[in-house]
Amino acid sequence: MKKVSVKAVLKTGVIAAALLSSLNSFAQKGEKFFNKADLMQFGVYYYPEQWPKEQWARDIKRIGELGFDFTHYAEFAWANMEPEEGKFDFAWLDEVVRLAGENHVKVIMCTPSAAPPVWLTKKHPDVLMVNADGRTMVHGARQQASWSSDLYRQYVDKIVTEMAKRYGHNKTIMGWQIDNEPSHYGNEYDFSQNAQKHFRLWLQAKYKSIEALNASWGNAFWSLNYNNFDQIDCPNGKELVAQPNPHAVLDFKRFTADEAAGFVLDQQATLKKYIDDNQFVTSNLMSDYTPVDPRRMAGLDIMNYTKYLVAGLSDGTGDQGFRLGNYLSIGFSNDFMRPINGVTSVMELQPGQVNWGKYNSQPMPGAVRMWIYHVFAGGNKFVCTYRFRQPLVGGEQYHNGIMKPNGIEVARSGAEYITALKEIAQLKKQYKPGPEPADYKARRTAILYNVDNRWEMDNQPQTNQWDFMKHMMKYYGVVKSFGAPVDFIGEETDFSKYPVMVAPAYQLLDPKLVARWKAYVEQGGHLILSSRTGEKDREARIWEGRFAEPIYSLLGIKELYYDQLPENRMAKVAMDGKLFNWNNWGDVLQGAAAGTKMALYNDQFYKGETAVLNRKLGKGTVTYIGADTDDGKLEKDVLRKVYKNAGIGILDLPEGVTVDCRDGFWVGMNYSSATQVLPVPANAKVLIGSKTLAPAGVVVWR
């Protein structure tokens, strides 16, 4: 095994900056792998290693007969491909690839790094991750290896190289998936010696000197000063009497995300040495999984996400919402992942009941089909379902598939996949390239996102009622209720492309960003900020001055402070003769000009002070919503006024209803528990469904 150089380790520490500064260069490069006229392809996972060899031909033939464009092999099959160290067996994989080709089914081939074989972990237990309790993970599940293990990366490189050489020019292989949902699931962070070593090197690369680190982290307090980098441990709250240093925690989260990205992108680099240019490389990421940052993997050819909606994760909308899922869930993943490099797909979409949920309800009839249309509406290039057959043995026995356990009959939810597949095949005949509808484009909205803000506030919420994702999703939900297309963007993006930009709870910033915000507004943009904005610099240090002072000139205020109330107490904000409840967080804005005060606090000792500010600046406006509410009614009324005053026409969709447009097709979906009437224009040509939608209903029109 080759020795990994310190230089190779240190490059991971700058991977985020390098990628985020060049995101635009990746945009649209994945388009070459797909024909726009195909609209969306369909795929399904198949695990030949789980089924008797005698059934392979029947099953793969059936995949083709049902109309699936591709299948998916090998992500957990390392032990089958390399049953003993250095002894490879690809004969079985050759056979199922051949069978796929014979049945006109393409294959996404997967690297098996999520599930190392037992011979590897027993011989080299130091490749395993260690959780916060100090327990070393062992063989028996998946994702037990440490991304920071140089030795593990070498073993991964070896199996990936063998696979790439063997299948890199095979015409049946359409692309490659790296790993499987890169994560450590409930264990989240790795505290192994490998991680300790890499974290110290990462810090050394960032700070150069221990004096600079001590100053940045504020280590003079509590006698936390270090004499050298070798003394630093990964911050672990379970090892400490009091909370870890927040600056150390923020850096550790950045480091972990860099390690995950390096682990994935190193495998891509190996693949690219051997595979054809017409085979794409991707991974299947979880868009809302905190420790892994998809934006750091922008260098992948296409972005992919996994999505499961009915597993006790959400009550949804109405009394049957738990069978339909959260109506914002797929939309968020579409809008979060797509702007990263311009092209995205869904590698895992729930096929029916699953085995791992808090509870595993039957999805409402029609829900699976509706989810597929939501994926379609988001512009995705393909949708793949996990899995073809419900397994008889192993850890996922209760996980539904397209087929029933006998492998012969199509399952109830599987039939919905087939229905959607056939319907979208018909939509292909209606495809007409053209510009985005003008009214849709006019309300395009950006949501500015930096995962550092989430990490910092998750670690220091300051109140048990604060939840960054709920806060951000509240604003996202309001914008989607207006029928607006949304892009989650980073600071490297050109703001001027968006008539409206929302930056929820943008706590960490610098004067350069504030200057860009000001320029955006002066040139005609409409900027919406919310509570907690600008409290700290990029390293999560409070400004030496007035609280959140860098945003004062933008807002035209003299002072800002915040308040919080107990869970069982509500205060009021007054706007346009209406009162709104709040108690989570309230930024009190002082010294605002009279004409900018949109809403006022209606009680407490600061009654009459500004709760919501709206300031005209140049050709645009900046709006600051200081009060954070539970029900979002204040936020929705404020945003409605901003769009209206800007002359932007909006829809007014009921909760649980969502509408998007792609390739000239408008798609409306009803996630609510009641029948809804959608705003289908009178002159529209309805292609699927009708404007009156029952729960789980879909309508498509031009």
C-alpha positions in Angstrom: 0.0 0.0 0.0 1.3 3.5 -0.9 1.9 6.0 1.9 -0.3 9.1 1.7 1.6 12.3 1.8 0.9 15.1 4.3 0.3 17.3 1.2 -2.4 14.9 0.1 -4.1 15.1 3.5 -3.8 18.9 3.7 -5.5 19.4 0.4 -8.8 18.3 2.0 -8.6 21.3 4.3 -9.0 23.7 1.4 -11.4 21.6 -0.7 -14.4 23.7 0.3 -12.9 27.0 -0.6 -11.6 25.7 -3.9 -15.0 24.2 -4.9 -17.2 27.0 -3.7 -15.1 29.6 -5.6 -15.6 27.7 -8.9 -19.1 26.4 -8.7 -20.1 28.3 -11.8 -17.5 26.4 -13.9 -19.4 23.2 -13.1 -22.8 24.6 -14.1 -24.5 22.5 -16.8 -21.5 20.2 -17.4 -23.8 17.3 -16.6 -26.2 18.2 -19.3 -24.1 16.3 -21.9 -25.1 12.9 -20.3 -28.8 13.4 -21.0 -31.2 14.3 -23.8 -33.6 17.0 -22.8 -36.3 15.5 -24.9 -36.2 12.4 -22.7 -37.5 14.6 -19.9 -36.9 12.1 -17.0 -35.6 8.5 -17.0 -36.6 5.8 -14.5 -34.4 3.4 -12.6 -34.6 0.8 -9.9 -32.1 -0.8 -7.5 -31.4 -4.5 -7.9 -29.2 -6.6 -5.6 -28.3 -9.8 -7.5 -26.1 -10.9 -4.6 -29.3 -11.2 -2.5 -31.2 -13.5 -4.9 -30.6 -17.0 -6.3 -28.6 -16.9 -9.6 -31.5 -18.8 -11.2 -33.8 -15.7 -10.7 -31.4 -13.1 -12.2 -32.5 -13.5 -15.8 -36.2 -13.4 -14.9 -35.9 -10.3 -12.6 -33.7 -8.3 -15.0 -35.9 -9.1 -17.9 -38.9 -7.9 -15.9 -37.1 -4.6 -15.1 -36.9 -4.0 -18.8 -40.4 -5.2 -19.6 -41.9 -2.7 -17.0 -40.2 0.1 -18.8 -37.3 1.0 -16.5 -34.4 2.7 -18.3 -31.7 1.5 -15.9 -30.8 -0.5 -12.8 -28.2 -0.1 -10.1 -25.5 -2.6 -8.9 -22.8 -3.3 -6.4 -22.9 -0.5 -3.7 -22.9 -3.0 -0.8 -21.1 -5.9 -2.7 -17.5 -5.4 -1.8 -17.3 -8.8 -0.1 -18.7 -10.4 -3.2 -16.2 -8.7 -5.5 -13.2 -9.2 -3.2 -14.0 -12.1 -0.9 -10.4 -12.3 0.2 -7.8 -9.6 0.1 -6.5 -9.3 -3.4 -8.6 -12.1 -4.8 -11.3 -10.6 -7.1 -14.4 -12.2 -8.4 -16.4 -10.2 -11.0 -17.9 -13.1 -12.9 -21.3 -12.7 -11.2 -21.3 -9.0 -11.8 -20.3 -9.5 -15.4 -23.3 -11.8 -15.8 -25.9 -9.3 -14.4 -24.4 -6.5 -16.5 -24.7 -8.7 -19.6 -28.3 -9.5 -18.7 -29.1 -5.8 -18.3 -27.6 -5.1 -21.7 -29.6 -7.9 -23.3 -32.8 -6.4 -22.0 -31.9 -2.8 -23.0 -31.5 -1.7 -19.5 -28.6 0.6 -18.6 -26.6 0.2 -15.3 -25.4 2.7 -12.7 -22.4 0.9 -11.2 -21.5 1.8 -7.6 -18.3 1.9 -5.6 -18.7 -0.2 -2.4 -16.9 2.0 0.1 -20.0 2.2 2.3 -19.7 -1.5 3.3 -16.1 -2.8 3.9 -15.7 -6.6 4.0 -14.9 -8.3 7.3 -11.5 -9.5 6.3 -10.4 -5.8 6.0 -11.8 -4.5 9.3 -10.6 -7.5 11.3 -7.1 -7.2 9.8 -7.0 -3.4 10.2 -9.4 -2.3 13.0 -7.9 1.1 12.9 -9.8 1.9 9.7 -13.0 2.0 11.8 -14.7 5.1 13.1 -15.1 5.9 16.8 -18.3 7.6 18.0 -18.7 10.3 20.6 -19.0 7.7 23.4 -15.5 6.3 22.5 -16.9 3.1 21.0 -15.2 1.7 17.9 -17.8 0.7 15.3 -17.4 -2.9 14.2 -18.5 -5.2 11.3 -22.2 -5.9 11.1 -23.8 -2.9 9.4 -22.5 -0.2 7.1 -20.7 3.2 7.0 -18.5 2.0 9.9 -15.2 3.1 8.2 -13.4 6.3 8.9 -13.1 8.8 6.1 -9.9 10.0 7.7 -8.1 6.6 7.5 -5.4 6.8 4.9 -5.2 3.0 4.9 -8.9 2.6 4.2 -8.7 5.1 1.4 -6.0 3.0 -0.1 -8.1 -0.1 0.0 -11.0 1.8 -1.5 -8.8 3.1 -4.3 -7.7 -0.4 -5.1 -11.3 -1.9 -5.5 -12.5 1.2 -7.3 -9.5 0.9 -9.7 -10.3 -2.7 -10.4 -14.0 -1.9 -11.1 -13.2 1.1 -13.3 -10.7 -0.8 -15.4 -13.3 -3.6 -15.9 -16.4 -1.6 -16.6 -15.1 1.8 -17.6 -15.7 1.1 -21.3 -18.7 -1.1 -21.0 -21.5 0.4 -23.1 -24.2 -0.8 -20.7 -22.8 1.3 -17.9 -24.3 4.8 -18.0 -22.7 6.2 -14.9 -21.2 5.6 -11.5 -22.4 6.2 -7.9 -19.8 6.8 -5.3 -20.5 5.2 -1.8 -24.0 5.2 -0.5 -25.5 8.2 1.4 -22.1 9.3 2.7 -22.7 9.6 6.4 -22.2 7.9 9.7 -26.0 8.0 10.4 -26.8 8.4 14.1 -23.1 8.5 15.1 -22.5 11.5 12.8 -19.0 12.5 13.8 -15.8 10.4 13.9 -13.5 10.7 16.9 -11.0 8.1 15.9 -7.2 8.6 16.0 -7.3 8.9 12.2 -9.8 11.8 12.6 -7.7 13.4 15.4 -4.6 13.3 13.2 -6.3 14.7 10.1 -8.1 17.4 12.2 -4.8 18.7 13.5 -3.3 18.8 10.0 -6.4 20.6 8.8 -6.1 23.2 11.6 -2.4 23.6 10.9 -3.1 24.2 7.2 -5.8 26.8 8.1 -4.1 28.7 10.9 -0.4 28.2 10.1 0.6 29.0 13.8 -0.7 27.8 17.1 -0.8 31.5 18.2 -3.2 32.3 15.4 -5.5 29.4 16.4 -5.5 30.4 20.1 -6.4 34.0 19.2 -9.2 32.9 16.8 -10.7 30.4 19.2 -10.4 32.8 22.2 -8.4 30.2 24.1 -7.3 32.6 26.8 -10.6 32.0 28.5 -10.8 29.0 30.7 -7.1 28.4 30.3 -7.7 26.7 26.9 -4.4 27.8 25.3 -2.5 25.2 23.3 1.3 25.1 23.0 1.2 23.1 19.7 -1.2 21.5 17.3 -0.5 18.0 18.6 -2.3 18.9 21.9 -5.6 19.5 20.2 -8.4 16.9 20.3 -11.6 16.8 18.3 -14.2 18.7 20.4 -16.5 16.2 22.0 -19.1 17.4 24.5 -19.4 13.9 26.0 -15.8 14.2 27.3 -16.1 17.6 28.8 -17.7 19.0 32.0 -19.0 22.1 30.2 -19.8 22.9 26.6 -16.9 22.6 24.0 -15.4 25.8 22.7 -17.9 26.9 19.9 -15.1 28.0 17.6 -13.5 24.6 17.8 -16.9 23.0 17.2 -17.4 25.1 14.1 -14.0 24.2 12.7 -14.5 20.5 13.5 -17.8 20.5 11.5 -16.1 22.2 8.6 -13.3 19.7 8.8 -15.7 16.7 8.8 -17.6 18.1 5.8 -14.2 18.5 4.0 -13.2 14.9 4.9 -16.5 13.6 3.5 -16.1 15.6 0.3 -12.5 14.4 -0.1 -13.5 10.8 0.4 -16.0 11.1 -2.4 -14.0 13.3 -4.8 -10.9 11.1 -4.4 -12.9 8.2 -5.7 -14.2 10.3 -8.6 -10.6 11.1 -9.5 -9.7 7.4 -9.6 -12.7 6.6 -11.8 -12.0 9.4 -14.2 -8.6 7.8 -15.0 -10.2 4.8 -16.6 -13.9 5.4 -17.5 -15.3 6.7 -20.8 -16.3 10.4 -21.0 -19.9 9.3 -21.6 -20.1 7.7 -18.1 -21.1 10.2 -15.4 -20.0 10.1 -11.8 -22.3 11.0 -8.9 -23.2 10.1 -5.4 -26.5 9.8 -3.5 -26.5 12.6 -0.9 -29.0 13.5 1.8 -29.7 17.2 1.3 -30.6 17.9 4.9 -28.0 15.7 6.6 -26.0 18.2 8.7 -22.4 16.7 8.9 -22.1 16.4 5.1 -22.2 19.4 2.8 -23.3 18.6 -0.7 -21.9 22.0 -2.0 -18.4 20.7 -1.2 -19.0 18.0 -3.9 -19.9 20.4 -6.7 -17.2 18.7 -8.8 -19.3 15.6 -9.3 -20.8 15.4 -12.8 -24.4 15.5 -11.5 -25.8 15.9 -8.0 -28.2 13.3 -6.6 -30.3 13.1 -3.5 -32.3 10.4 -1.6 -35.8 11.0 -0.3 -38.2 9.2 2.0 -41.3 11.1 3.0 -43.6 8.6 4.9 -41.8 7.1 7.9 -43.1 9.0 10.8 -40.9 12.0 9.9 -43.7 14.5 9.4 -47.4 14.9 10.2 -47.8 16.6 6.8 -50.9 18.7 6.1 -54.3 17.7 7.6 -55.4 14.5 9.3 -54.0 12.3 6.6 -50.8 14.2 6.0 -48.7 11.5 7.7 -49.5 9.3 4.6 -48.5 12.0 2.1 -45.4 13.6 3.6 -44.3 17.2 4.0 -45.2 19.0 0.8 -41.9 21.1 1.0 -39.6 18.1 1.4 -39.0 17.1 -2.3 -39.3 20.7 -3.4 -36.5 21.7 -0.9 -34.2 19.0 -2.1 -34.9 19.9 -5.8 -34.2 23.6 -5.2 -31.3 23.0 -2.8 -29.4 20.5 -4.9 -30.1 21.7 -8.5 -28.2 25.0 -8.3 -25.0 23.4 -7.0 -23.8 22.4 -10.5 -26.9 22.8 -12.6 -27.9 19.1 -13.0 -29.5 16.8 -10.5 -31.5 13.6 -10.2 -33.0 11.4 -7.4 -31.2 8.2 -6.7 -33.5 6.9 -4.0 -37.2 7.6 -3.8 -39.4 5.8 -1.4 -41.3 2.9 -3.1 -43.9 2.3 -0.4 -43.5 1.3 3.3 -40.0 1.2 4.7 -38.4 -0.7 7.6 -36.6 2.0 9.6 -39.2 4.7 10.3 -40.5 6.0 13.6 -43.6 4.3 12.3 -44.1 2.9 8.9 -47.5 3.9 7.5 -49.0 2.9 4.2 -48.6 5.8 1.9 -51.9 7.2 0.7 -52.9 5.6 -2.7 -51.5 8.0 -5.3 -48.8 9.5 -3.0 -45.9 7.6 -4.6 -47.0 8.7 -8.1 -47.3 12.3 -6.8 -43.8 12.2 -5.4 -42.5 11.1 -8.8 -44.2 14.1 -10.4 -42.7 16.4 -7.8 -39.3 15.0 -8.7 -40.2 15.7 -12.4 -41.4 19.2 -11.6 -38.0 20.0 -10.1 -36.2 19.4 -13.3 -34.5 16.2 -12.4 -33.0 14.0 -15.1 -33.9 10.7 -13.6 -35.7 9.1 -10.6 -34.6 5.8 -9.2 -36.4 3.8 -6.6 -35.0 1.8 -3.8 -35.6 -1.2 -4.6 -36.9 -3.7 -7.2 -37.8 -6.6 -4.8 -38.8 -6.6 -1.2 -36.1 -8.8 0.5 -36.8 -12.1 2.3 -33.8 -11.8 4.7 -31.4 -9.3 6.1 -31.8 -5.8 7.6 -34.5 -4.5 5.3 -37.1 -7.2 5.2 -39.9 -4.8 5.7 -38.7 -2.4 3.0 -41.2 -2.4 0.1 -40.1 -2.7 -3.5 -41.6 -2.4 -7.0 -42.2 -6.1 -6.8 -43.7 -8.2 -4.0 -41.3 -10.6 -2.2 -42.1 -13.4 -4.8 -40.5 -11.3 -7.5 -43.5 -12.0 -9.9 -46.3 -9.6 -8.9 -46.0 -5.8 -8.9 -46.7 -4.3 -5.5 -49.4 -1.7 -5.0 -47.0 1.2 -4.7 -44.9 -0.3 -7.5 -47.9 0.0 -9.8 -47.8 3.7 -9.2 -44.2 3.9 -10.5 -45.3 2.1 -13.6 -48.3 4.4 -14.1 -46.0 7.5 -13.7 -43.4 6.0 -16.0 -46.1 5.5 -18.8 -47.6 8.9 -18.3 -44.3 10.7 -18.5 -43.5 8.7 -21.7 -46.6 10.3 -23.1 -45.5 13.8 -21.9 -42.3 13.3 -24.0 -44.5 13.5 -27.1 -45.7 16.9 -26.0 -42.2 18.3 -25.3 -41.6 21.7 -27.0 -38.3 23.5 -26.2 -39.0 27.1 -25.2 -38.2 29.9 -22.7 -39.4 29.8 -19.1 -42.9 31.4 -18.8 -42.5 35.1 -18.1 -44.7 35.3 -15.1 -42.9 32.3 -13.5 -39.5 33.8 -14.2 -40.5 37.2 -12.8 -41.0 35.8 -9.3 -37.8 33.7 -9.2 -36.4 33.9 -5.7 -33.0 33.1 -4.3 -32.5 31.8 -0.7 -29.0 32.5 0.4 -27.5 29.6 2.3 -24.2 28.9 4.0 -24.0 25.7 6.0 -21.7 27.5 8.5 -24.7 29.5 9.8 -26.6 26.3 10.4 -23.7 24.6 12.2 -23.1 27.6 14.4 -26.7 28.0 15.5 -27.3 24.3 15.9 -24.4 24.4 18.4 -25.4 27.7 20.1 -29.2 28.0 19.6 -29.5 30.3 22.7 -33.1 29.2 23.2 -34.7 25.8 23.2 -37.2 27.1 20.7 -34.6 27.9 18.0 -34.3 25.5 15.0 -32.4 26.8 12.1 -33.9 24.4 9.5 -37.5 25.1 10.7 -36.7 28.8 10.5 -35.3 28.6 6.9 -38.1 26.2 5.8 -40.7 28.6 7.1 -39.4 31.2 4.6 -39.1 28.7 1.9 -42.7 27.6 2.5 -43.9 31.1 2.2 -42.1 31.7 -1.1 -43.4 28.4 -2.6 -46.9 29.3 -1.6 -46.5 32.2 -4.0 -45.8 29.8 -6.8 -42.3 31.1 -7.1 -39.3 29.1 -8.5 -36.6 29.0 -5.9 -32.8 28.5 -6.0 -30.8 27.9 -2.9 -27.6 29.8 -3.7 -24.2 30.5 -2.2 -22.3 33.7 -2.0 -20.4 32.9 -5.2 -23.6 33.3 -7.2 -24.5 36.5 -9.1 -27.3 38.0 -7.0 -28.6 40.2 -9.8 -30.3 37.3 -11.5 -32.9 37.2 -8.8 -35.7 39.8 -8.4 -36.0 38.7 -4.7 -33.4 37.2 -2.4 -34.1 35.9 1.1 -31.2 35.4 3.6 -32.7 33.7 6.6 -30.8 34.1 9.9 -27.6 34.9 8.2 -25.6 35.0 11.4 -22.0 34.8 10.1 -20.9 37.5 7.6 -18.3 40.1 6.7 -18.4 43.7 5.5 -17.8 42.5 1.9 -21.1 40.6 1.9 -23.0 43.5 3.4 -21.6 45.7 0.6 -22.7 43.2 -2.0 -26.2 43.1 -0.4 -26.3 46.9 -0.6 -25.3 47.0 -4.2 -27.9 44.3 -5.0 -30.6 46.4 -3.5 -29.5 49.7 -5.0 -29.5 48.0 -8.4 -33.2 47.0 -8.0 -33.1 43.8 -6.0 -35.4 43.1 -3.0 -33.5 41.7 -0.1 -35.3 40.0 2.9 -33.3 39.4 6.1 -34.5 37.8 9.3 -33.6 37.6 13.0 -30.0 36.8 14.1 -28.5 38.3 10.9 -25.0 39.6 11.2 -24.3 38.9 14.8 -20.9 37.4 14.2 -17.9 37.3 11.8 -17.0 34.3 9.7 -15.2 32.6 12.7 -18.3 33.1 14.9 -16.8 36.0 16.9 -19.0 38.8 18.2 -18.2 42.1 16.7 -16.1 44.5 18.8 -18.7 47.3 18.7 -22.5 47.5 18.8 -24.3 44.2 18.5 -24.6 43.1 14.8 -23.2 46.5 13.8 -22.1 45.7 10.2 -25.7 45.6 9.1 -26.7 49.0 10.6 -25.8 51.1 7.6 -27.8 48.8 5.3 -30.9 49.0 7.5 -30.5 52.6 8.5 -30.7 51.9 12.3 -28.7 53.0 15.3 -29.0 49.9 17.6 -30.2 46.3 17.7 -30.8 43.9 20.6 -32.7 40.7 20.9 -35.3 39.2 23.3 -36.7 35.7 23.9 -39.8 34.6 25.8 -40.7 31.5 27.8 -42.4 28.7 25.8 -45.7 29.4 27.6 -45.7 33.2 27.0 -46.6 35.0 23.8 -46.0 38.6 22.9 -47.5 40.6 20.0 -46.4 42.4 16.9 -48.7 44.9 15.2 -48.9 45.4 11.5 -51.7 46.9 9.3 -54.2 46.6 12.2 -53.5 42.9 12.8 -51.7 41.4 15.8 -49.2 38.5 15.4 -47.9 36.2 18.2 -44.2 35.5 18.7 -42.0 34.2 21.5 -39.0 32.4 19.8 -36.7 35.3 19.0 -37.2 39.0 18.6 -34.7 41.5 17.2 -35.6 45.0 18.4 -34.5 47.6 15.9 -33.9 51.1 17.3 -33.4 54.4 15.5 -35.2 53.4 12.2 -36.5 56.2 10.1 -40.3 56.6 10.4 -41.1 55.6 6.8 -39.3 52.3 7.2 -41.2 50.9 10.1 -43.5 48.2 8.7 -44.4 46.5 12.0 -44.0 47.4 15.7 -43.7 45.4 18.9 -47.1 45.8 20.7 -46.1 45.1 24.3 -43.1 44.4 26.6 -40.9 47.2 27.8 -39.9 48.0 24.2 -43.5 48.5 22.9 -43.5 50.8 19.9 -40.0 49.8 18.7 -39.5 48.4 15.2 -40.1 44.6 14.7 -40.1 44.7 10.9 -38.3 47.3 8.8 -38.7 48.0 5.1 -36.3 50.5 3.6 -36.1 51.7 0.0 -32.5 52.0 -1.1 -31.7 53.0 -4.7 -34.0 51.0 -7.0 -34.7 48.2 -4.6 -35.7 47.5 -1.0 -34.2 45.8 2.1 -36.6 44.2 4.6 -35.6 43.0 8.0 -38.0 40.7 9.9 -36.9 40.8 13.5 -39.6 38.7 15.1 -39.6 34.9 14.6 -43.1 33.4 14.9 -44.3 29.8 15.2 -47.1 30.0 12.6 -45.3 32.1 10.0 -48.3 34.4 9.5 -46.3 37.6 10.1 -43.6 36.5 7.8 -46.1 35.6 5.1 -47.9 38.9 5.3 -44.6 40.8 5.2 -43.3 38.9 2.1 -46.6 39.3 0.3 -46.3 43.1 0.7 -42.7 43.0 -0.5 -43.6 41.1 -3.7 -46.7 43.2 -4.3 -44.9 46.5 -3.8 -42.2 45.3 -6.2 -44.9 44.6 -8.9 -44.2 40.9 -8.8 -47.4 38.8 -9.4 -47.8 35.8 -7.1 -50.1 32.9 -6.6 -51.8 32.3 -3.2 -51.6 28.5 -2.8 -53.2 26.8 0.2 -51.0 24.9 2.6 -50.1 21.5 1.2 -50.4 22.5 -2.5 -47.4 23.2 -4.7 -47.0 24.2 -8.3 -43.8 24.2 -10.4 -42.9 24.5 -14.1 -40.3 22.7 -16.2 -39.8 22.4 -19.9 -43.1 24.2 -20.5 -45.1 21.7 -18.3 -46.9 23.1 -15.3 -47.3 20.6 -12.5 -49.6 21.0 -9.6 -49.7 18.5 -6.6 -52.0 18.2 -3.6 -50.3 17.1 -0.4 -53.1 18.3 1.7 -55.8 16.0 3.2 -58.7 17.9 1.5 -59.7 18.4 -2.1 -58.2 21.5 -3.6 -58.8 23.6 -6.7 -55.6 24.6 -8.4 -55.1 27.9 -10.4 -55.0 26.3 -13.8 -55.6 29.1 -16.4 -58.8 28.9 -18.4 -56.9 28.8 -21.7 -54.5 26.0 -20.5 -54.4 22.6 -22.1 -54.7 20.0 -19.3 -52.6 17.0 -20.2 -53.0 14.9 -17.0 -55.6 15.1 -14.3 -57.9 18.2 -13.7 -57.7 21.4 -11.7 -59.8 19.9 -8.9 -57.4 17.6 -7.0 -58.2 15.0 -4.4 -55.5 14.3 -1.8 -52.4 12.9 -3.6 -53.7 14.2 -6.9 -51.6 15.6 -9.8 -52.5 17.9 -12.6 -50.2 18.7 -15.6 -51.0 21.5 -18.1 -49.4 23.6 -20.7 
